[in-house]
Amino acid sequence: MLKFIEANKKRIVIVTYILLFCMFCFFSLMDLYKRTSDYAYFANKINSFIKHAHDSESEYLCSRLVNYVSDIAKQKHFAELLKAGDAEALEKVANHAFYDFGKRYVPVISVLIYDGDGKLRYHMTPPSITHDPEELRPNVSKEVFATKNYTYGYETNIVPLYFCIVLPVRDARSNVEGTIEIGVDLSFFHYNLKWFLHDVKTAIFSNGKLLEFDTGDKTDSEEYVYDYYKKLKSNDAAFFNQFKDRIDFRWAKNDIKIGDKYYLVSTSQVLRDNLGREVGKYLVAYDMTELRNRHWGYFYAWLLFFALTACVMLCINMVGFRKYEHIITEQDKMLAQRSKQCALGEMLGHIGHQWRQPLYNLSLIVQNIGLQNQYGKLDDALLSKQITQANQNIEYMSNIIDDWRSLLMSGSSRTVIELQSSVERAIAMVAPVMEQSRVTIENRITTPVHTMGFVNDLVQLTINVLLNARDQLSLVQSDRFILLSCNEESGGVVTVTFQDNGGGIPDHLLKRIFEPYVTTKDKADGTGLGLYLCHQIVENLDQGKVWAENRSFELHGETHYGARICLQFARTTEGGKQI
């Protein structure tokens, strides 16, 4: 993976930006997750606040009404009047007291007084609310008579749904002689909730539908202040009608978008009657647009930060890569110069080794001519023979120089090169060195194979591999072998192997053997550039690859073990077309 990235600077840039983008996504998602959690926390807090405000207001309203009505009932002797069954006297004293609710800004819509037998003795409702007194029945009787305490809840006796407070009527001995039911319009809670939350909207959902308020009802505003409350409630009902089908009551809160506004709709407040049964839900919508816009504002800030960071990273990459390319270019030049110097030194050493024998022969010829001349035996035939032998040795030495010189001239353009002849030429050039080191080369590459590369690439590569193997084989006391073979695979790919019996490459160097300055020999004996040059040469070949491994092999009926250098390239025709 690392080599794949380092192979091309564009890959490094792409990978850098991918990692940067992943980092941006991670941190932005973490930030959005945190802010979403904050939003959910805030929404839960609003829900709990709404519930607390509703419960507190209900309890406070009950306390006010219970104290006020209980005091009136005690002063006006409601218990004695109910016991006596005097409905006219009860109505006379009750009318004056209960019509005062409107002036106290409590939207009471009904007051019902029942005796101990559950018979309606007094009722007061606005003229706009049509009802039949004979059908009115006490919502709670036994519980109040048993506990002698008031209770409250949501009932459907007078109108589809209203808030009902039931309190006992006690005599002087605290005996319960009847009950008083006080109905309060639900918009009272809406009005009071607006004191706590700005721009809040409420509605009631009961019996599978949203409760609509009949705007045709007319009441006397001088006596009943809930006309104003009804107007507020009607406006909110119209608001909820826009999205009532989108509310999911399975969730305590819903996020609803209307135009460019976002609302948090709470459905957690359950409405129960005096007996604890669910009769509806209290819907509360709160404008969350500002909070959501702040969240997206932070997201856009992250996006701007990413864009700025990307630009900075791009500038750093541009400057860094230029510096990197400059350093690499300088290092490549130094390494190339060092490689040429090493190659030149090796070439001179091989030339010197191969010149020793012909120079010795020339010396013998010159001495023989002088000696024959001294004894008077030098004639034309002998002189001609000696001159011919001298010319042969000189021509041999000249050919050696030409071969090694052409090896260093790789050309400036790629052309078709042939494997078999290149390998045979390389073997011929290093044969004297191999003979001196007692290294036997077994060449099994007998089929012409062509590929694309620079002139003498395969010759130089073969020489480098053979000389590198020779250095390792010099440590072997027994027979020394180098086996060369070639195998054509599917897809027109050719694999060439150079196998020796030198014992193999140490495992810790096996993957790094083609890196510069990596050598298995002592630092004084090796430069670590031979196989590195092979790696550089292979990159010039079509689909060229080179790798090293330690393998055992069979040769002449015996098993040997050593390093194997594998060369792979794409085969082409003599015309240069890939197969």
Secondary structure as GFF3:
##gff-version 3
##sequence-region A 1 579
A	DSSP	alpha_helix	2	6	.	.	.	ID=ss1
A	DSSP	alpha_helix	9	75	.	.	.	ID=ss2
A	DSSP	alpha_helix	78	84	.	.	.	ID=ss3
A	DSSP	alpha_helix	87	98	.	.	.	ID=ss4
A	DSSP	three_ten_helix	102	104	.	.	.	ID=ss5
A	DSSP	beta_strand	108	115	.	.	.	ID=ss6
A	DSSP	beta_strand	120	124	.	.	.	ID=ss7
A	DSSP	three_ten_helix	133	135	.	.	.	ID=ss8
A	DSSP	alpha_helix	142	147	.	.	.	ID=ss9
A	DSSP	beta_strand	151	155	.	.	.	ID=ss10
A	DSSP	beta_strand	162	170	.	.	.	ID=ss11
A	DSSP	beta_strand	176	184	.	.	.	ID=ss12
A	DSSP	alpha_helix	187	193	.	.	.	ID=ss13
A	DSSP	beta_strand	201	206	.	.	.	ID=ss14
A	DSSP	beta_strand	209	210	.	.	.	ID=ss15
A	DSSP	alpha_helix	226	240	.	.	.	ID=ss16
A	DSSP	three_ten_helix	244	246	.	.	.	ID=ss17
A	DSSP	beta_strand	253	258	.	.	.	ID=ss18
A	DSSP	beta_strand	261	272	.	.	.	ID=ss19
A	DSSP	beta_strand	278	287	.	.	.	ID=ss20
A	DSSP	alpha_helix	289	374	.	.	.	ID=ss21
A	DSSP	alpha_helix	380	408	.	.	.	ID=ss22
A	DSSP	beta_strand	415	418	.	.	.	ID=ss23
A	DSSP	alpha_helix	419	436	.	.	.	ID=ss24
A	DSSP	beta_strand	439	443	.	.	.	ID=ss25
A	DSSP	beta_strand	450	453	.	.	.	ID=ss26
A	DSSP	alpha_helix	457	473	.	.	.	ID=ss27
A	DSSP	beta_strand	480	489	.	.	.	ID=ss28
A	DSSP	beta_strand	493	500	.	.	.	ID=ss29
A	DSSP	alpha_helix	507	510	.	.	.	ID=ss30
A	DSSP	alpha_helix	530	538	.	.	.	ID=ss31
A	DSSP	beta_strand	545	555	.	.	.	ID=ss32
A	DSSP	beta_strand	558	570	.	.	.	ID=ss33
###
